């Protein structure tokens, strides 16, 4: 929660520049509170695992969250029981038809990254979703392939195929400690990476976007797109302790060429139990995102997408 200070107090500007959450007395006196509506467009094959991972992170705040699960309209999953999908998920076409709005939307990754975007069988609907977020979602968070798809659609930033899978717990640098999304982040930390493609920093910066987190080994990890009220993360802070192990074991069993995930098992020994060294930063990132939404989203849900003010500033009535 933000600290309330008089806006003319010198400490207000100092703390604001440092990224500390501050709120003026005037803004605080006019602030209303309601549950935040957060949607999850789940493109991952293991729906239950993925929805649990994200629900754990966005639910770990003192704010009330109304969590909605969304699926592509025509695409049918082969890895989750139809009964689960029918009971808990709504197709996007139904969500779109209601005209409802969301304070936040997470668009997950998908195991299709080596396909060209327009070769994905639900690409046309996904493009419609991207456009819909601009009028019906206050802040969108694209994850891994979802983030690559969004940055490509909105800015034509390409993804590049790798000659081997970027796989493991990779060291990353915090490039903008004053960013409200990185409050509490260490200068360096490890993050799970699992992908066959990459986004390049020079191409991100060439379109005017800010890289917030980066690795020497795997490139940009977190990009802010304030124009589209979006964040793009190309790695997997949401992963459970054993998710990389599941992926490694699956590929080994299938006889696919796969490197042991780097810096994941103790002494890089797959027979040993992996250790989670990213959990705290996962909670920080998604908690910070939820907090920014809480501070900036219109109280009237009907005004979501209509506000033209900087989405990272508290909106005046």
Secondary structure, DSSP 8 states (H G I E B T S, - for coil): --EEE-TTSHHHHHHHHHT--EEEHHHHHH-----EEEEEE--SSSHHHHHHHHHHHHTSSSS-EEEEEEE-SS---SSS-HHHHHHHEEEHHHHHHHT--EEEEEE---S-TTS-GGGSTTHHHHHHHHHHHHHHEEEEEEETHHHHHHHHHHH----EEEEEEEEEEEEEEES-TTSGGGTT--SEEEEEEEEEEE--HHHHHHTT-EEEEEETTTEEEEEEEGGGTEEEE-S-TT--TTHHHHHHHHHHHTT------BTTSGGG-TTS-----SHHHHHHHHHHHHHHHHHHS-SSGGGTTT--S-TTS----
